[in-house]
Amino acid sequence: MLKDCGSRRIFLSQIEVDHHMSYRAKALFLARPPSLKDSQAMTTLAIKALIIQHPPIVYEDPKKKSGAQFACIGNLYALHIAKSRLPGSEKVRVNVVEAPLKKDVEALALSLAFSADALNALSPKESSTYLASLWQYLASHHPQSLANVSEQLGHKTSFADAFNINRRDLAKKKKKETREK
């Protein structure tokens, strides 16, 4: 499937989504439903942490006319967020793989996205409870860490709004946890 060629740090401006993918396939990646309504709520540090956790999977493509020297085929959503929020001069860690055959690029990129999201994604039914638990713990025990992730999500109302969570459900959950202690 993929031959790993190691990792390295490169400028964000050197990476583009592989041009061998169809418009429809690229649209599928951008149609991925985010948990957070707007990534602008997250700090630059949080965006950099996203890239550290989910580095773009690229192969070297020195023949590109656009100046980008690497074609991205994996973790495209993380790359999309990074390119929308960080300058092109920002260096990011990427995982480099051997260049696939052009005819295999789209299938490979889609299978990488499918396997990653199937194994990593949160259940829509349970995600609000999980995110709320993380947020409440950070807010009460490590407020500075929460501020490092997002200055806009420091209050229950802004957190609930950003993730489409009913604020009253947060209060019910907190009361239930208090009773269980």
Backbone hydrogen bonds, N-H to C=O, Kabsch-Sander energy under -0.5 kcal/mol:
donor,donor_aa,acceptor,acceptor_aa,energy
4,D,2,L,-0.7
5,C,96,V,-3.2
8,R,94,V,-1.8
10,I,8,R,-0.5
10,I,92,V,-2.5
12,L,90,E,-2.6
13,S,88,G,-2.2
14,Q,11,F,-1.9
15,I,12,L,-1.7
16,E,70,F,-2.1
18,D,72,C,-2.2
21,M,18,D,-1.2
26,K,22,S,-2.2
27,A,23,Y,-2.4
28,L,24,R,-1.6
29,F,25,A,-1.4
30,L,26,K,-1.6
31,A,27,A,-1.2
32,R,29,F,-1.0
37,K,162,A,-2.5
41,A,38,D,-1.8
42,M,39,S,-1.7
43,T,149,V,-3.0
47,I,43,T,-1.8
48,K,44,T,-2.5
49,A,45,L,-2.1
50,L,46,A,-2.0
51,I,47,I,-1.8
52,I,48,K,-2.0
53,Q,49,A,-2.3
54,H,50,L,-2.4
57,I,74,G,-2.3
58,V,56,P,-0.6
58,V,95,N,-2.8
59,Y,71,A,-1.8
61,D,69,Q,-3.3
64,K,61,D,-1.5
67,G,64,K,-0.6
69,Q,14,Q,-0.9
70,F,14,Q,-2.4
71,A,59,Y,-2.6
72,C,16,E,-3.2
72,C,70,F,-0.5
73,I,57,I,-3.2
74,G,57,I,-1.4
79,L,75,N,-1.8
80,H,76,L,-2.6
81,I,77,Y,-2.4
82,A,78,A,-2.5
83,K,79,L,-3.0
84,S,80,H,-1.6
85,R,81,I,-1.1
85,R,82,A,-0.7
86,L,82,A,-3.2
90,E,87,P,-2.0
92,V,10,I,-3.1
94,V,8,R,-2.7
95,N,56,P,-2.5
96,V,6,G,-3.1
96,V,94,V,-0.6
97,V,58,V,-2.8
98,E,3,K,-2.2
104,D,101,L,-1.8
105,V,101,L,-0.8
105,V,102,K,-0.9
108,L,104,D,-2.5
109,A,105,V,-2.9
110,L,106,E,-2.5
111,S,107,A,-2.2
112,L,108,L,-2.4
113,A,109,A,-2.1
114,F,110,L,-2.6
115,S,111,S,-2.6
116,A,112,L,-2.3
117,D,113,A,-2.7
118,A,114,F,-2.5
119,L,115,S,-1.9
120,N,116,A,-2.4
121,A,117,D,-2.1
127,S,123,S,-2.6
128,S,124,P,-0.5
130,Y,126,E,-2.2
131,L,127,S,-3.1
132,A,128,S,-2.4
133,S,129,T,-2.1
134,L,130,Y,-2.3
135,W,131,L,-2.8
136,Q,132,A,-2.9
137,Y,133,S,-2.2
138,L,134,L,-2.5
139,A,135,W,-3.2
140,S,136,Q,-2.1
141,H,137,Y,-2.8
142,H,137,Y,-0.6
142,H,138,L,-2.1
145,S,142,H,-0.6
146,L,142,H,-1.7
147,A,143,P,-2.1
148,N,144,Q,-1.9
149,V,145,S,-1.2
150,S,146,L,-2.6
152,Q,41,A,-0.8
154,G,151,E,-0.6
159,F,155,H,-2.5
160,A,156,K,-2.7
161,D,157,T,-2.3
162,A,158,S,-2.2
163,F,159,F,-1.6
164,N,161,D,-0.9
165,I,160,A,-3.0
169,D,166,N,-0.9
170,L,166,N,-1.0
171,A,167,R,-1.5
172,K,168,R,-2.2
173,K,169,D,-2.2
174,K,170,L,-2.1
175,K,171,A,-2.2
176,K,172,K,-2.3
177,E,173,K,-2.2
178,T,174,K,-2.1
179,R,175,K,-2.2
180,E,176,K,-1.8
181,K,177,E,-1.0
181,K,178,T,-0.6
